[in-house]
Amino acid sequence: MAPSAADRLDVTSGFDLYGGYDPDADFLLPGRPDNPEMRDSVSMWISDNAGRFGLPRFTIEAVAAEWDNRGVEANIAFPDGRVLIGAGGFPPSSPKVVGGKTVTLNAGPLTFELIEPLRRWKMSFDGEAYETTIQGQVQGERTGPRRRVKIDVDATMAVPPWSPGEQSRDIATAKAVGAVGGHRHEQLFRCKGRFAIAGEDPIDFDGTGLRVRRNGARDTGEFPGHIWMSALFPSGKAFGVLGFPPRLDGTPAYNEAFLFENGRKTYARVIEGPWMTQFVPHDGPVDLVLETDAGRVRIEGRTHDSTYIRKGNPMFGDWMQKGAEQYVALPFHQGGARYTWDGETTYGMIERSLPADKVKT
């Protein structure tokens, strides 16, 4: 039965939380797809409201060709430069099915569970992560002392979904959608959780985050680098950005953004963005200037907590998809940033990449 208009409304703000999206798109694939390139994926990026730590990308990649060997990336970062990485290839456990629909995606220590589509999700992680520093990652470190980590998060969606290509359908957009992997929607949320490292005091936290739901075949063969940024503010306003760097030949590069204010989503383009020509992991400038039909909006940003994957290092640890580790062709920055928009401040996510010869660390 299709949700009623009342069911779609956010209970506190009165806006349509579905934003025209089909809630069935939130459910997980019921089994291994026939297309070996097809993949199912869920990601979360989480920021502690108090700024004590960030979880800049927890994700599962389940690829049909190796359905029982799934990639996990689990990044934990602190503003003092401490980093813990729980990544690798893991088998799944049996999925949870409710009402004939699959509601969990699992791989080893990490589980995502859909509680109510486009409204509420949970995430849990219970496993090991190796400890390093952001400086060690820049130098290429891929291991360190093992720490037992346990995380539980209950996330309530606060903004309607947004997808790359939602506002335009051109060649640049088509290539971008291929790079991010078929169908994809992302949604900002508020959350409560507990974060514990064995031997240390657990942290109960309130936070915000971004959830990404993606399935399809992915093609990153011509990936030129990118910026991806998003945040939810205490007042309920929010923004999201995904763009590729300007092309040397002057042809248009993919570049889309949205702003959410007063229960309404408007579209924008990046006029000025923090392309990763310089990587400063803490308190580095990551300002944005967006252009809408109504004018320009400036959002100030400073890096807060960071992880870094050096070119040639794997994003998913020892995950051997198709017999080869998943090395990154570009340096990757995945982290959290402190954003200020019209005097209001929050923590949010940031991911960037650029060819190594253009990056100063």
C-alpha positions as CSV (number, residue, x, y, z in Angstrom):
1,M,0.0,0.0,0.0
2,A,1.4,3.4,-1.0
3,P,2.1,5.7,2.0
4,S,-0.5,8.4,2.6
5,A,0.3,12.1,2.5
6,A,0.2,12.2,6.3
7,D,2.7,9.2,6.5
8,R,5.2,11.1,4.3
9,L,5.3,14.2,6.5
10,D,8.1,14.9,8.9
11,V,6.5,14.9,12.3
12,T,8.3,18.0,13.6
13,S,8.5,20.2,10.5
14,G,5.5,19.2,8.5
15,F,7.4,18.8,5.1
16,D,7.3,15.7,2.8
17,L,10.2,13.6,4.0
18,Y,10.0,11.3,1.0
19,G,10.5,14.2,-1.5
20,G,9.0,12.3,-4.4
21,Y,11.2,9.2,-3.8
22,D,9.8,5.7,-3.7
23,P,10.3,4.2,-0.2
24,D,10.8,0.8,-1.7
25,A,14.2,2.0,-3.1
26,D,15.5,1.9,0.5
27,F,15.1,-1.9,0.8
28,L,18.1,-4.2,0.2
29,L,18.4,-6.6,-2.7
30,P,16.8,-9.9,-1.8
31,G,19.7,-12.0,-3.1
32,R,22.7,-12.3,-5.5
33,P,21.9,-10.4,-8.8
34,D,22.3,-12.1,-12.1
35,N,24.6,-9.3,-13.5
36,P,28.1,-10.0,-12.0
37,E,28.8,-6.2,-12.0
38,M,25.8,-5.4,-10.0
39,R,26.4,-4.2,-6.4
40,D,24.4,-3.4,-3.3
41,S,25.7,-0.8,-0.9
42,V,24.8,1.2,2.2
43,S,27.0,3.9,3.7
44,M,26.9,6.2,6.7
45,W,28.9,9.2,7.6
46,I,28.5,10.4,11.2
47,S,29.6,13.5,13.2
48,D,29.4,13.9,16.9
49,N,27.6,17.1,17.8
50,A,30.3,17.8,20.5
51,G,33.1,17.4,17.9
52,R,34.9,14.6,19.9
53,F,35.2,12.2,16.9
54,G,33.9,11.5,13.5
55,L,32.9,8.3,11.6
56,P,33.8,9.4,8.1
57,R,32.4,6.5,6.0
58,F,31.2,3.2,7.2
59,T,30.1,1.2,4.2
60,I,29.5,-2.3,2.8
61,E,30.0,-3.1,-0.9
62,A,28.3,-6.4,-1.9
63,V,29.2,-7.2,-5.5
64,A,27.3,-10.0,-7.3
65,A,30.5,-11.7,-8.6
66,E,31.6,-12.2,-5.0
67,W,28.4,-12.1,-3.1
68,D,29.8,-14.0,-0.2
69,N,32.9,-11.8,0.1
70,R,32.0,-8.3,0.8
71,G,34.1,-5.2,1.2
72,V,33.9,-3.1,4.4
73,E,35.3,0.3,5.0
74,A,35.0,1.7,8.6
75,N,36.8,4.9,9.3
76,I,37.1,6.5,12.8
77,A,38.9,9.8,13.1
78,F,39.7,12.2,16.0
79,P,40.5,16.0,15.7
80,D,44.0,15.3,17.3
81,G,45.0,13.1,14.3
82,R,44.3,9.7,15.8
83,V,42.7,7.3,13.2
84,L,41.3,3.8,13.5
85,I,40.5,1.8,10.3
86,G,38.3,-1.3,10.3
87,A,38.5,-2.5,6.6
88,G,38.6,-5.7,4.8
89,G,36.7,-8.5,3.1
90,F,34.1,-10.4,5.1
91,P,31.4,-13.0,4.6
92,P,27.7,-12.0,5.2
93,S,25.3,-13.5,7.7
94,S,21.8,-14.4,6.8
95,P,19.8,-11.2,6.0
96,K,16.8,-10.2,8.0
97,V,13.5,-10.3,6.1
98,V,10.4,-8.4,7.3
99,G,7.1,-8.7,5.3
100,G,8.9,-10.4,2.5
101,K,11.4,-7.6,2.1
102,T,15.1,-7.7,3.0
103,V,16.0,-5.1,5.6
104,T,19.6,-5.8,6.5
105,L,22.9,-5.6,4.7
106,N,25.7,-7.3,6.7
107,A,29.4,-8.1,6.3
108,G,31.5,-9.4,9.2
109,P,31.5,-6.8,11.9
110,L,29.2,-4.3,10.2
111,T,25.4,-4.4,9.8
112,F,23.0,-1.8,8.4
113,E,19.3,-2.3,9.2
114,L,16.3,-0.5,7.7
115,I,13.7,0.1,10.4
116,E,11.3,2.3,8.3
117,P,12.1,3.3,4.7
118,L,13.3,6.9,4.2
119,R,12.7,7.5,7.9
120,R,14.9,5.4,10.2
121,W,18.0,3.1,10.0
122,K,20.3,1.5,12.4
123,M,24.0,0.7,12.1
124,S,26.2,-1.6,14.3
125,F,29.9,-2.4,14.2
126,D,31.5,-4.9,16.5
127,G,35.0,-5.9,15.4
128,E,38.7,-4.9,15.2
129,A,40.3,-1.8,13.7
130,Y,43.9,-1.0,13.4
131,E,45.2,2.3,15.0
132,T,47.4,4.8,13.1
133,T,47.5,8.6,12.6
134,I,46.6,10.9,9.8
135,Q,50.3,11.6,9.3
136,G,51.0,7.9,9.1
137,Q,48.3,7.5,6.5
138,V,49.7,10.3,4.3
139,Q,53.0,8.4,4.5
140,G,51.3,5.2,3.3
141,E,50.8,3.2,6.5
142,R,48.3,0.4,6.2
143,T,48.5,-1.3,9.6
144,G,48.9,-0.7,13.3
145,P,48.0,-2.0,16.7
146,R,44.6,-3.7,16.8
147,R,41.7,-2.3,18.9
148,R,38.3,-3.8,19.5
149,V,35.6,-1.3,18.6
150,K,31.9,-1.4,19.2
151,I,29.5,1.2,17.7
152,D,25.7,1.4,17.8
153,V,23.8,4.1,16.0
154,D,20.0,4.8,15.6
155,A,19.4,7.3,12.8
156,T,16.3,9.3,12.1
157,M,16.1,11.0,8.7
158,A,15.7,14.8,8.8
159,V,15.8,15.9,5.1
160,P,14.3,14.5,1.9
161,P,16.6,12.4,-0.3
162,W,18.8,13.8,-3.0
163,S,20.4,12.0,-6.0
164,P,23.1,12.9,-8.5
165,G,21.4,13.8,-11.7
166,E,18.1,14.8,-10.0
167,Q,18.2,18.3,-11.4
168,S,19.8,17.7,-14.8
169,R,20.3,15.1,-17.5
170,D,23.3,15.8,-19.6
171,I,26.4,14.0,-20.7
172,A,28.5,15.1,-17.7
173,T,25.7,14.0,-15.3
174,A,25.5,10.6,-17.0
175,K,29.2,10.0,-16.5
176,A,28.9,11.1,-12.9
177,V,26.0,8.8,-12.2
178,G,28.1,5.9,-13.7
179,A,31.0,6.7,-11.4
180,V,28.8,6.7,-8.2
181,G,27.1,3.5,-9.2
182,G,23.7,3.2,-10.8
183,H,20.8,4.2,-8.6
184,R,21.9,6.3,-5.6
185,H,20.2,8.5,-3.1
186,E,21.5,10.1,0.0
187,Q,19.7,11.5,3.0
188,L,20.8,13.5,6.0
189,F,19.8,12.4,9.5
190,R,20.0,13.0,13.2
191,C,21.2,10.2,15.4
192,K,21.9,8.9,18.9
193,G,24.6,6.3,19.6
194,R,27.3,4.7,21.7
195,F,31.0,4.5,20.6
196,A,33.4,2.3,22.6
197,I,37.0,1.3,22.1
198,A,38.1,-1.6,24.4
199,G,40.0,-0.3,27.4
200,E,38.6,3.3,27.1
201,D,35.6,5.0,28.4
202,P,32.6,4.6,26.1
203,I,31.1,7.7,24.5
204,D,27.3,8.2,24.4
205,F,26.6,10.8,21.7
206,D,24.1,12.8,19.7
207,G,25.0,13.6,16.2
208,T,24.1,14.1,12.6
209,G,25.1,12.2,9.5
210,L,24.5,11.2,5.9
211,R,23.1,7.9,4.7
212,V,23.8,6.7,1.2
213,R,21.7,3.9,-0.5
214,R,23.2,2.7,-3.8
215,N,22.8,-0.3,-6.1
216,G,23.9,-0.8,-9.7
217,A,27.0,-1.4,-11.8
218,R,29.8,1.1,-11.1
219,D,32.3,2.6,-13.7
220,T,35.1,4.8,-12.3
221,G,37.4,4.4,-15.3
222,E,37.5,8.1,-16.1
223,F,37.1,9.4,-12.6
224,P,38.9,12.8,-12.5
225,G,38.6,13.6,-8.8
226,H,35.7,15.1,-6.9
227,I,34.3,17.0,-4.0
228,W,31.4,15.6,-2.0
229,M,30.2,17.6,1.0
230,S,27.0,17.6,3.1
231,A,25.7,18.8,6.5
232,L,22.6,19.2,8.6
233,F,22.3,22.3,10.8
234,P,20.6,22.6,14.2
235,S,17.8,24.7,12.6
236,G,17.0,22.0,10.1
237,K,18.5,23.6,7.1
238,A,21.0,21.5,5.1
239,F,23.1,21.3,2.0
240,G,24.7,18.7,-0.2
241,V,27.3,19.0,-3.0
242,L,28.8,16.6,-5.5
243,G,31.1,17.8,-8.3
244,F,34.0,17.0,-10.5
245,P,36.9,19.5,-11.0
246,P,36.8,21.9,-14.0
247,R,38.1,20.4,-17.2
248,L,41.2,21.9,-18.9
249,D,39.4,22.0,-22.3
250,G,36.7,24.2,-20.9
251,T,33.8,21.7,-21.5
252,P,31.3,21.4,-18.6
253,A,32.2,19.1,-15.7
254,Y,29.5,17.5,-13.5
255,N,28.6,19.9,-10.7
256,E,25.4,19.7,-8.7
257,A,24.3,20.9,-5.2
258,F,21.1,21.4,-3.2
259,L,20.1,23.6,-0.3
260,F,17.3,22.8,2.1
261,E,15.6,25.6,4.0
262,N,12.1,26.0,5.5
263,G,11.1,22.6,4.3
264,R,12.0,23.3,0.7
265,K,14.8,21.9,-1.5
266,T,16.4,24.2,-4.1
267,Y,19.2,23.4,-6.5
268,A,22.5,25.1,-6.9
269,R,25.9,24.9,-8.6
270,V,29.4,25.1,-7.1
271,I,31.1,28.4,-8.1
272,E,34.0,28.0,-5.7
273,G,34.9,24.7,-4.1
274,P,37.7,23.1,-2.1
275,W,39.4,21.0,-4.8
276,M,42.1,19.0,-3.0
277,T,45.1,20.9,-4.4
278,Q,46.2,21.1,-0.8
279,F,45.4,18.7,2.0
280,V,45.3,20.1,5.5
281,P,43.7,17.4,7.7
282,H,42.7,19.7,10.6
283,D,41.5,23.3,10.5
284,G,42.2,23.6,6.7
285,P,39.9,25.8,4.7
286,V,37.1,24.0,2.7
287,D,34.8,26.9,1.9
288,L,32.0,26.7,-0.7
289,V,30.3,29.3,-2.8
290,L,27.0,28.0,-4.4
291,E,24.9,29.7,-7.0
292,T,21.1,29.4,-7.0
293,D,18.4,31.1,-9.1
294,A,18.0,33.5,-6.2
295,G,21.7,34.4,-5.9
296,R,24.9,33.2,-4.2
297,V,25.3,31.4,-0.9
298,R,28.6,31.1,1.0
299,I,29.2,28.2,3.4
300,E,32.5,28.4,5.3
301,G,34.2,25.2,6.2
302,R,37.3,24.0,8.1
303,T,38.5,20.4,8.2
304,H,38.0,18.8,11.6
305,D,38.8,15.1,11.6
306,S,40.4,13.3,8.6
307,T,41.4,10.0,7.1
308,Y,43.6,9.7,4.0
309,I,44.2,7.0,1.5
310,R,47.4,7.4,-0.4
311,K,47.4,6.6,-4.2
312,G,48.1,2.9,-4.6
313,N,46.7,1.9,-1.2
314,P,43.4,0.0,-0.9
315,M,40.2,1.6,0.3
316,F,38.9,-1.7,1.6
317,G,41.9,-3.3,3.3
318,D,42.5,-6.8,2.2
319,W,39.3,-7.2,0.3
320,M,40.1,-9.1,-2.8
321,Q,37.4,-8.3,-5.3
322,K,38.0,-10.3,-8.5
323,G,41.3,-11.5,-7.2
324,A,42.9,-8.0,-6.7
325,E,42.9,-5.5,-3.9
326,Q,40.9,-2.4,-4.6
327,Y,43.7,0.1,-4.9
328,V,42.7,3.8,-5.3
329,A,44.0,5.6,-8.4
330,L,43.8,9.0,-6.7
331,P,44.5,10.1,-3.2
332,F,41.3,10.2,-1.1
333,H,40.4,12.4,1.8
334,Q,37.4,11.2,3.8
335,G,36.6,13.2,6.9
336,G,34.5,15.6,8.8
337,A,34.4,19.4,8.7
338,R,32.9,22.2,10.7
339,Y,30.6,24.3,8.6
340,T,29.2,27.8,9.1
341,W,26.2,29.1,7.1
342,D,24.7,32.5,8.0
343,G,26.2,32.3,11.5
344,E,24.9,28.8,12.2
345,T,27.5,26.1,12.8
346,T,27.5,22.3,12.6
347,Y,29.7,19.3,11.8
348,G,29.3,17.4,8.5
349,M,31.0,15.2,6.0
350,I,33.6,15.8,3.3
351,E,35.2,13.5,0.7
352,R,37.7,14.7,-1.9
353,S,40.1,13.3,-4.4
354,L,42.4,14.6,-7.1
355,P,45.3,13.3,-9.1
356,A,48.4,12.9,-6.9
357,D,50.5,15.3,-8.9
358,K,48.1,18.1,-8.1
359,V,47.9,17.5,-4.3
360,K,50.1,19.2,-1.9
361,T,50.1,17.6,1.6
